[in-house]
Amino acid sequence: MVYLSRLSGRLKLSPRKIRRHASGAVSLLLLVSMAAIVGRAQGQPAPATPQESTVELMHPPGPDQSGAPVTVTLKDAIERAQKNDAQFLAATTDAKDAHEDRVQAKAALLPSLSTRLEYLGTEGDAILPTGRFVTNDGVHVYRFWGVIHQDLSPTTYLGTAYRRSGVAEALAKAKLEIAQRGLTATVTKNYYALVVSQRKYATAQASLQQAQNFLDISNATERAGQAPHSDVIKAQIQFETQTQAFEEAKLSMEEARLSLAVILFPTLNENYTAVDDLDSPRALPPFEDIKTMAEHENPDLRVALQSQAEANLDVRAAKGAFLPTVSVDPVYGIEANEFALRSLVAADPARGTQNNLGYFITATLTMPVWDWGALRSKLRQAEYRQQQSRVELSQTQRLLVSNLYAAYNEAITAQAAVERLRRTADLATESLRLVNLRYQGGAATVLDVVDAQNTLTTARNAYDDAQVRYRVALSQLQTLTGTF
């Protein structure tokens, strides 16, 4: 009453009005409590099923989305990626350019043939019939030559340029092989990421269905008076958890599909299906066979070897620059005052017509004498690169051995994990079946059922991850050894 008096003094209300409002509030609280008790007695409303999910993911529009989906195997995915990957196509272009460089280097070893047609018009003179320029023998001079040119530089007669172009071509092919194997490993990883995400989506869907069934069982058990309401609450929590896990699995699957679509198609297209072949893994060859393949088929080692050979030829070419260079230009044709096989000579017309066809040869010898140390500086640069290539070759060999052992050990471990986790998933399936029977018989608690459900989901996902791990380990091993 003291509190009501104080409240009436602050709000300027009479005690009667305050009692009337207080009694109305108490009545409202009683009604709410009774409604909650009735609702609890009638059981919880049926939760949403996976088909009634309210989450709608966005998909990119495309011209091919409405047709039948394209079925893609791993082999198809690799072939499609090779047609669309910019990095791989750049390596392919470099290999083609290196081949054309070798063709040009081979052509440079052989003589070249060209034709030359000229007309020389000189200002005439009343006294001199040859015109005003002493270099000409008439006012009109016609030249029609066939010219053969041969360059006998050190890079030509030592064959350095041609051999270097061959090494550069082999180097470009080795880099193309590295790009191809790297692309194959990337496609394999993304391909099986989509496959395992599809499996995890199916697992999440099955787990959600199990949670729904268990929630129905717990509701029926509570209505029969055989289980407390806490079991229903725990089942409801498990259902909500599995619903969220289902939505996350759906999101992961769509993200994996988008990531692979970027690699496979020139335009972003999600209308395809990836073939699940995880249950038919390839066998792992013995280590001795793997080691032999790596010694003969490793592109990184070939790159290091060809780089060293290229550096050696650069040193040879730098040393050859100190040697003389010879060029020969034989010419056969016409140089006369008329464009004819026979004509009068303007400087001496009294001698009659003369034969215009003839030849002359120009041979040039160039000897380097002094260049302020530029050639010697280039030689030192080539020797520096030669030393660096030797160090890189040694390091590449060590890394190859280390990576080979690491990749093979990873493949062995992943292979063993596949079989072990498969047995674990089978045991988890049987465990959930037995726990459900025990719960319906009153011998197990709701916590046992929830734990069995979570254990089965974890075991299935771990088994799928192990299969993908083994496939990715094989693809990484094949980047070192080639296909087996």
C-alpha positions in Angstrom: 0.0 0.0 0.0 2.9 2.3 0.7 4.2 1.6 -2.8 0.8 2.3 -4.4 0.5 5.6 -2.5 4.0 6.7 -3.7 3.1 5.6 -7.3 -0.3 7.5 -7.2 1.6 10.6 -5.9 4.1 10.5 -8.9 1.5 9.7 -11.6 -1.3 11.7 -10.0 -3.6 8.7 -10.0 -6.0 7.5 -7.4 -5.2 4.2 -5.6 -8.4 2.7 -7.0 -7.3 3.3 -10.6 -3.9 1.8 -9.8 -5.5 -1.4 -8.3 -7.7 -1.7 -11.4 -4.7 -1.5 -13.8 -2.7 -4.0 -11.7 -5.5 -6.5 -11.6 -5.8 -6.2 -15.4 -2.1 -6.9 -15.9 -2.3 -9.9 -13.6 -5.2 -11.3 -15.6 -3.3 -10.8 -18.9 -0.3 -12.7 -17.4 -2.6 -15.6 -16.3 -4.1 -15.8 -19.8 -0.6 -16.0 -21.4 0.6 -18.7 -19.0 -2.5 -20.8 -19.7 -2.0 -20.4 -23.5 1.6 -21.6 -23.1 0.6 -24.6 -21.0 -2.1 -25.6 -23.6 0.3 -25.2 -26.4 2.9 -27.3 -24.7 0.3 -30.0 -23.9 -0.7 -30.1 -27.6 2.9 -30.6 -28.7 5.2 -28.5 -30.9 4.2 -27.6 -34.5 5.7 -29.6 -37.3 8.9 -28.0 -38.4 9.8 -27.3 -42.0 11.1 -30.1 -44.2 14.1 -29.8 -46.5 11.7 -29.2 -49.4 10.1 -26.3 -47.7 13.4 -24.4 -47.1 13.0 -20.7 -47.4 16.6 -20.0 -48.4 16.8 -19.4 -52.2 20.3 -19.1 -53.6 21.0 -16.8 -56.6 22.2 -18.3 -59.9 23.9 -16.5 -62.8 21.7 -16.3 -65.9 23.1 -17.9 -69.0 21.9 -18.9 -72.5 22.3 -22.6 -71.9 20.7 -22.8 -68.4 17.3 -23.9 -69.7 18.4 -27.0 -71.7 19.5 -30.4 -70.6 22.5 -30.4 -68.3 25.9 -31.3 -69.8 27.4 -34.5 -68.3 31.1 -33.9 -67.5 33.7 -36.4 -66.5 37.1 -35.6 -65.2 38.6 -36.2 -68.6 36.1 -33.9 -70.2 36.7 -31.3 -67.6 40.5 -31.3 -68.2 40.0 -31.1 -72.0 37.5 -28.2 -71.6 39.9 -26.4 -69.2 42.7 -26.6 -71.7 40.6 -24.7 -74.3 39.7 -21.9 -71.9 42.5 -21.4 -69.4 44.5 -18.3 -70.3 47.7 -19.4 -68.5 47.8 -22.7 -70.3 47.1 -21.1 -73.7 49.9 -18.6 -73.0 52.3 -21.5 -72.4 51.1 -23.2 -75.6 51.7 -19.9 -77.6 55.2 -19.7 -76.1 55.9 -23.2 -77.3 54.7 -22.5 -80.8 56.7 -19.3 -80.9 59.8 -21.2 -79.8 59.3 -23.7 -82.6 59.1 -20.8 -85.2 62.2 -19.3 -83.7 64.0 -22.5 -84.4 62.8 -22.6 -88.0 64.1 -19.0 -88.5 67.4 -19.9 -86.9 67.8 -22.8 -89.2 67.0 -20.6 -92.2 69.7 -18.1 -91.1 72.3 -20.8 -91.6 71.5 -21.0 -95.3 72.1 -18.4 -98.1 69.3 -16.1 -98.9 68.2 -15.1 -102.4 66.6 -11.8 -103.4 66.1 -9.7 -106.4 66.8 -6.0 -106.8 65.3 -3.7 -109.5 66.4 0.0 -109.6 66.4 3.0 -112.0 69.0 5.7 -111.6 68.1 9.0 -113.4 71.0 11.5 -113.6 70.8 15.1 -114.7 72.2 15.3 -118.2 75.1 17.4 -119.4 75.8 18.9 -122.9 79.4 17.9 -122.8 79.5 14.6 -120.8 77.3 11.9 -122.1 77.4 10.1 -118.8 75.7 12.9 -116.9 77.0 15.0 -114.0 77.6 12.2 -111.4 80.8 10.3 -111.8 79.4 7.2 -110.2 77.1 6.6 -113.2 78.1 5.8 -116.8 75.0 7.4 -118.4 72.0 9.6 -117.8 69.8 6.5 -117.5 71.0 3.5 -115.6 68.9 0.3 -115.0 69.8 -2.3 -112.4 68.2 -5.7 -112.2 70.1 -8.0 -109.9 69.8 -11.4 -108.3 71.6 -11.2 -105.0 72.8 -14.1 -102.8 73.7 -13.3 -99.3 75.6 -15.5 -96.9 76.5 -14.4 -93.3 79.4 -16.3 -91.9 79.4 -14.8 -88.4 80.6 -16.9 -85.4 77.0 -17.7 -84.4 76.6 -19.1 -87.9 79.6 -21.3 -88.5 79.7 -22.4 -84.9 76.0 -23.2 -85.0 75.4 -21.4 -81.7 72.2 -19.6 -82.7 70.6 -22.7 -84.1 71.5 -24.9 -81.2 70.2 -22.2 -78.7 66.9 -22.1 -80.6 66.6 -25.9 -80.2 67.3 -25.6 -76.4 64.8 -22.7 -76.2 62.1 -24.8 -77.9 62.8 -27.8 -75.5 62.6 -25.3 -72.6 59.2 -24.0 -73.8 57.8 -27.5 -74.2 58.9 -28.4 -70.7 57.2 -25.2 -69.3 54.1 -26.2 -71.4 54.2 -29.6 -69.7 54.4 -27.9 -66.3 51.4 -25.7 -67.1 49.4 -28.8 -68.4 50.1 -30.8 -65.3 49.4 -27.9 -63.0 46.1 -27.3 -64.8 45.2 -30.9 -64.5 45.9 -30.9 -60.8 43.8 -27.7 -60.4 40.9 -29.1 -62.4 41.0 -32.4 -60.4 40.9 -30.5 -57.1 37.9 -28.4 -58.2 36.2 -31.3 -59.9 36.3 -33.5 -56.8 35.5 -30.5 -54.6 32.1 -30.4 -56.4 31.6 -34.1 -56.2 32.3 -34.2 -52.4 30.1 -31.2 -51.9 27.3 -33.0 -53.7 27.8 -36.0 -51.4 27.9 -33.8 -48.3 24.6 -32.2 -49.5 23.0 -35.6 -49.7 24.4 -36.5 -46.3 23.0 -33.3 -44.8 19.7 -34.0 -46.4 19.6 -37.5 -44.9 20.7 -36.2 -41.5 17.9 -33.6 -41.6 15.4 -36.3 -42.5 16.7 -38.4 -39.5 16.3 -35.4 -37.2 12.7 -34.9 -38.5 11.9 -38.5 -37.8 13.4 -38.4 -34.4 11.4 -35.2 -33.6 8.2 -37.0 -34.6 9.1 -40.0 -32.5 9.9 -37.8 -29.4 6.6 -35.9 -29.9 4.7 -39.1 -30.0 6.5 -40.5 -27.0 5.8 -37.4 -25.0 2.1 -37.5 -25.9 2.0 -41.2 -24.7 3.5 -40.0 -21.4 6.7 -42.1 -21.9 9.2 -39.3 -22.2 9.7 -35.9 -20.7 9.3 -32.7 -22.6 13.1 -32.1 -22.4 13.5 -34.8 -25.0 11.3 -32.9 -27.4 13.3 -29.8 -26.9 16.5 -31.6 -27.5 15.1 -33.1 -30.7 13.9 -29.7 -31.8 17.4 -28.3 -31.2 18.9 -31.1 -33.2 16.4 -30.5 -36.1 17.3 -26.8 -36.2 21.0 -27.6 -36.2 20.6 -30.1 -39.0 18.5 -27.6 -41.0 21.3 -25.0 -40.8 23.8 -27.7 -41.8 21.7 -28.6 -44.7 21.6 -24.9 -45.9 25.4 -24.6 -45.5 25.9 -27.8 -47.5 23.7 -26.4 -50.2 25.7 -23.2 -50.3 29.0 -25.1 -50.4 27.8 -27.2 -53.3 26.7 -24.1 -55.3 30.1 -22.4 -54.6 32.0 -25.4 -55.8 29.8 -25.6 -58.9 30.6 -21.9 -59.7 34.3 -22.4 -59.2 34.5 -25.3 -61.6 32.2 -23.6 -64.1 34.7 -20.7 -64.4 37.4 -23.2 -65.5 35.3 -25.3 -67.8 33.2 -22.9 -69.9 34.0 -19.7 -71.9 30.7 -18.3 -70.6 29.6 -18.9 -67.0 27.3 -21.9 -67.2 26.0 -23.9 -64.2 23.9 -26.3 -66.3 26.1 -29.3 -66.0 26.5 -32.4 -63.8 29.8 -33.9 -62.6 30.1 -37.7 -62.7 30.9 -39.2 -59.3 33.7 -41.7 -59.8 35.2 -41.6 -56.3 34.3 -45.2 -55.6 36.6 -46.4 -58.4 40.0 -45.1 -57.4 43.3 -45.7 -59.3 45.9 -48.0 -57.9 49.1 -46.4 -56.5 52.2 -47.8 -58.3 55.3 -49.0 -56.3 57.7 -46.3 -55.3 60.5 -47.6 -57.5 58.4 -47.2 -60.6 57.4 -43.7 -59.4 61.0 -42.8 -58.8 62.0 -44.0 -62.3 59.1 -42.0 -63.9 60.2 -38.9 -62.0 63.8 -39.2 -63.2 62.7 -39.3 -66.9 59.4 -37.5 -67.0 59.7 -34.6 -64.6 59.3 -31.2 -66.5 60.8 -29.1 -63.7 64.0 -31.1 -64.0 63.9 -30.7 -67.8 63.5 -26.9 -67.4 66.5 -26.7 -65.2 68.6 -28.8 -67.6 67.6 -26.8 -70.6 68.2 -23.6 -68.8 71.7 -24.7 -68.0 72.3 -25.7 -71.7 70.9 -22.3 -72.8 73.3 -20.5 -70.4 76.2 -22.5 -71.7 75.4 -21.6 -75.3 75.1 -17.9 -74.3 78.7 -18.1 -73.0 79.7 -19.7 -76.2 78.0 -17.0 -78.2 79.6 -14.2 -76.1 83.0 -15.8 -76.7 82.3 -16.0 -80.5 81.7 -12.3 -80.6 85.5 -11.8 -80.4 86.0 -13.7 -83.7 85.8 -12.1 -87.1 82.7 -12.0 -89.2 82.6 -12.7 -92.9 79.7 -11.8 -95.3 79.5 -12.6 -99.0 77.2 -11.1 -101.5 77.4 -12.5 -105.1 75.4 -10.5 -107.6 74.3 -11.5 -111.1 72.2 -9.4 -113.4 72.0 -6.2 -115.4 73.4 -2.7 -114.8 73.2 -0.8 -118.1 71.9 2.4 -119.8 69.0 0.4 -121.3 66.8 -2.3 -119.8 67.9 -4.9 -122.2 70.3 -7.9 -122.5 72.5 -6.0 -125.0 72.8 -2.2 -125.4 75.1 0.7 -126.3 77.4 2.0 -123.5 76.6 5.7 -123.2 80.3 6.5 -122.3 81.6 4.8 -125.4 78.9 4.3 -128.1 81.5 3.8 -130.8 82.2 0.2 -129.5 78.7 -0.9 -130.5 76.3 -3.0 -128.5 77.7 -4.9 -125.5 76.4 -7.8 -123.4 74.8 -6.4 -120.2 74.6 -9.6 -118.2 77.4 -10.0 -115.6 78.3 -10.6 -112.0 80.4 -9.2 -109.2 81.1 -10.4 -105.7 81.4 -8.4 -102.5 83.1 -10.1 -99.6 83.4 -8.3 -96.2 85.6 -9.2 -93.3 84.8 -7.5 -90.0 87.3 -7.9 -87.1 86.4 -6.4 -83.7 89.3 -4.3 -82.5 88.1 -2.0 -79.7 84.7 -1.5 -78.1 85.5 -0.1 -74.7 85.0 -3.5 -73.0 81.4 -4.1 -74.1 82.1 -7.6 -75.5 84.0 -8.6 -72.4 81.2 -7.3 -70.2 78.7 -9.3 -72.1 80.8 -12.4 -71.6 80.9 -11.9 -67.9 77.1 -11.5 -67.8 76.8 -14.8 -69.6 79.1 -16.5 -67.2 77.1 -15.2 -64.2 73.9 -16.6 -65.7 75.8 -19.9 -66.3 76.8 -20.1 -62.6 73.2 -19.3 -61.6 71.8 -22.0 -63.8 74.1 -24.6 -62.2 72.9 -23.7 -58.7 69.2 -23.8 -59.9 69.7 -27.2 -61.4 71.2 -28.6 -58.1 68.3 -27.1 -56.1 65.7 -28.5 -58.5 67.2 -31.9 -58.2 67.0 -31.7 -54.4 63.5 -30.4 -54.4 62.4 -33.1 -56.8 63.6 -35.8 -54.5 62.0 -34.1 -51.4 58.7 -33.5 -53.1 58.6 -37.0 -54.6 58.9 -38.6 -51.1 56.4 -36.2 -49.6 53.8 -36.6 -52.3 54.1 -40.4 -52.3 53.8 -40.6 -48.5 50.7 -38.4 -48.7 49.2 -40.7 -51.3 49.9 -43.8 -49.1 48.4 -42.2 -46.0 45.3 -41.0 -47.9 44.8 -44.4 -49.5 44.9 -46.1 -46.0 42.5 -43.5 -44.6 39.9 -44.2 -47.3 39.5 -47.9 -46.2 39.6 -47.0 -42.5 37.0 -44.2 -42.7 34.8 -46.4 -44.9 34.6 -49.0 -42.1 34.0 -46.1 -39.6 31.0 -44.9 -41.6 29.5 -48.4 -41.8 29.9 -48.7 -38.0 28.3 -45.3 -37.4 25.3 -46.3 -39.6 24.8 -49.5 -37.6 25.2 -47.6 -34.3 22.5 -45.1 -35.2 20.1 -47.9 -36.1 20.7 -49.7 -32.8 20.4 -46.5 -30.7 17.1 -45.7 -32.4 15.7 -49.1 -31.5 17.0 -48.7 -27.9 15.4 -45.3 -27.6 12.1 -46.6 -28.8 12.4 -49.4 -26.2 13.3 -46.9 -23.5 16.8 -48.1 -23.0 18.6 -45.1 -24.5 18.4 -41.4 -23.9 17.8 -38.6 -26.3 21.5 -37.6 -26.0 22.5 -41.0 -27.2 20.4 -40.6 -30.3 21.7 -37.1 -31.1 25.3 -38.2 -30.5 24.8 -41.2 -32.9 23.2 -38.9 -35.6 26.1 -36.5 -35.4 28.7 -39.3 -35.4 27.2 -40.7 -38.6 27.2 -37.4 -40.3 30.8 -36.7 -39.3 31.9 -40.2 -40.4 30.3 -40.0 -43.8 31.8 -36.5 -44.4 35.2 -37.8 -43.3 35.0 -40.7 -45.6 34.1 -38.5 -48.6 36.9 -36.1 -47.7 39.3 -39.0 -47.5 38.4 -40.2 -51.0 38.9 -36.7 -52.4 42.2 -36.4 -50.5 43.5 -39.6 -52.2 42.5 -38.4 -55.7 44.1 -35.0 -55.1 47.2 -36.7 -53.8 47.5 -38.8 -56.9 47.1 -35.7 -59.1 49.8 -33.9 -57.2 52.1 -37.0 -57.5 51.5 -37.0 -61.3 52.7 -33.5 -61.6 56.1 -34.9 -60.7 56.0 -38.2 -62.6 53.5 -37.9 -65.4 50.3 -40.0 -66.0 50.4 -43.5 -64.6 
